[in-house]
Amino acid sequence: MPAPAAEPTPAASETAPVPAQSAPHGPQDTVHAPGAEAPASGLTGGAPTPGADAPAPTIAPGAGAPAQAPTPAPGVDATASGHTGATPAPAADTHAHPQPLHDPDPYSTPPYGEPGPWAPAPPVQHPAATPAHGVAVGAPLAAPEAGLAAPAADPWARYDPWAVPAAVAPLQQADAVEEDVKRRRGRRRRALVGGALVIALVSGVAGGVVGVQLERNGGIGAVELPQAGVEAPDRDPGSVAGIAAQALPSVVTLHVSGSGTAGTGTGFVLDDRGHILTNDHVVEPAGKNGEITVTFHSGDTAEATVVGRDSGYDLAVVRVKGVRGLTPLPLGNSDNVQVGDPVVAIGAPFDLAGTVTSGIISARERPITAGGEKGDGSDVSYVDALQTDAPINPGNSGGPLLDGKGRVVGINSAIRSADGGLDPEGGQSGSIGLGFAIPINQGKRVAEELIGTGKATHPVIGITLDMEYDGDGARVAAEGSDGGPPVTTGGPGAKAGIRAGDVITRVDGRPVHSGEELIVKTRAHRPGDRLELTLERNGVERTVSLVLGSSDGD
C-alpha cells in the first residue's frame, strides 16, 4: 500500500484559474494533481511504458476551463505526460526552460527525491500561439498510437474536487484577424483626423482671405460704398450757404492792368445800370489809359470804365455797358452792426474768384489809415472801420461784407499783415484774422457822390494838426501846412474859438488819442454834421460845438 502523499504547497502560477481570454481557441495541457500514483516503472516523464493502455487526454473545446485529468486504464496509476503516446509539443517560447514543480530534495525524501514510485508530474509547457482557425503554431501534435481510442467527451468527468487548479496560462497574442482590424481602424482613424486637420487649416485660410476681402471691400464683387441721396440745393436764407447763394451772382472779379502794373480785386453791383463799387487801390493801376475787365459769377466778362475814385476814402466806382440782368446787392446799415454779429465775406483772394468766408464783427469804429506809399500823404486813406475775423486776403479788396440777412454792411479794404504792417492789400501775407472794412454808411454816401459828380466831398474842421505830437489827444499845430495860419480864417474851427496849441481830447464824448484818429472820426460824418469837441488849453478843459464844412480835396 503506497504511503500517503504529502500535501505540497502549490506555486502561484499553479493555483490561479486560467482566464477565459488567455487561450480562446488552443488546446489546454493536462496537469495531474500532485500525489497521484506513478507507474511502477518509476519514469518521471516522457512517453509511457510500451504496451501500457494509457488513454489519450481529453481536449475540451472552447476557452477558459482547465482540463481535467483523464481516468487511468487498468494497471496504470497515472500518465506522466499531458499527451498520450507522444512527447509533448515544444513550447512556443524556445528560450524558456522547463522547471520542476518542486526543487530537488537534498535528503532524497520521497516523493521528492530520486526516481521512485512517487515521481512528480512533468512541468507545465507553454502552449504555442494559436492562429485564427484554432490550429497551434509550431510542431503539430503527434497522432495517438494505434489501438488507443480517445474517451468520449463527458462534461461531468472533467470535474475533480480533489484536483489542484491548473497553472495560469501565459497571455497569448490577440487574434491575427482582430489585430488587422484594429490596425486598419487605427489607420482609418488617423487618416480621418489628418483629413479633418487639413480641412480645418484650409477652411481657416480661406475664411481669413474672405474675411479680409469683406473687411476691406465690403464684399467679393464690385465695391459700392453707402452714400446719401440727392438733396434739394436750397438752404436756409440765413445760413452762410443761403447768403452766399443769394450774393454770388452780384459779386464780380476785376482784373486791372496799365502803366506796367496789374492787379486783381473784387467789386459788387450797385444798380441795374452797371455801376460797381470797389476800392480805389484796386483800380489805381489802370490810371487814365489802362484796362479794367469785369468777370461775373456766370463766367461772362465785360470791359469797365472808371466813373470816379477817391483815395481819402479808398473807394471807386466803375461801370460796365451792354450787360443786362444785373442784380444789385441790398445795402444794410452799418450803425446797426454790433460786436459779435455774424458776417460773410466774398471775394477773389489770390485770384480765386467766388471765395466765401465767414466770421464775426470783432470791433466797431476801429480808426485805421492805409496807403501812404507815395510819401506825400495823398494816397493815405482814413477809415473808421469795422473789424472782422472773417478771413480776408489780397484779392478780397472791394468785396462785400454781408450781415446775417445777406445785406452789405461794409467794403473789405485792408488787413493787418503778419509783419505788423497795415495796407490795403496786406502785402502778400495771409490772413491772421484781422480784417477791416469801410462801413457801408460811408461807402453809400461816397458812391452816390462819385456817381453823381465823379468826385467825393470831405467834411472838415478847418484846422492844421501837429502829426508829430506824441501826447494823448490831437494838438493844433503852431502854423499851417502852407505857411498860413493853423486855424483857417472863417472856417468851422475858427468860428468855434479853437486856437493854435489847443489839444482836442474828445469828439462827441469819445476819446481821441492822436491826430489820425481825429481825422478818422471827422470823416465818418457828412459835411454839415454838427460835432462837439472837448479840448484843453493851458491845463483848462473846455467844450466847443461846430458844424463841419466841406472840401473837395483831402
Salt bridges, closest charged atoms under 4 A:
ASP29 OD1 - HIS83 NE2 3.43
GLU179 OE2 - ARG183 NE 3.31
ASP271 OD2 - ARG273 NH2 3.74
ASP271 OD2 - HIS275 ND1 3.00
ASP280 OD1 - ARG309 NE 2.49
GLU284 OE2 - LYS374 NZ 3.97
ASP310 OD2 - HIS458 NE2 3.01
ASP314 OD2 - HIS281 ND1 3.02
ASP351 OD1 - HIS255 NE2 3.01
GLU365 OE1 - ARG510 NH1 2.52
GLU365 OE1 - LYS521 NZ 3.91
ASP384 OD1 - LYS521 NZ 3.96
ASP403 OD2 - ARG407 NE 3.04
GLU425 OE2 - HIS281 NE2 3.66
GLU448 OE2 - LYS444 NZ 2.55
GLU449 OE2 - ARG445 NH1 3.26
ASP466 OD2 - ARG475 NH2 2.74
ASP472 OD1 - HIS513 ND1 2.70
ASP502 OD2 - ARG537 NH2 2.82
ASP508 OD2 - HIS525 NE2 3.85
ASP552 OD2 - LYS455 NZ 3.57
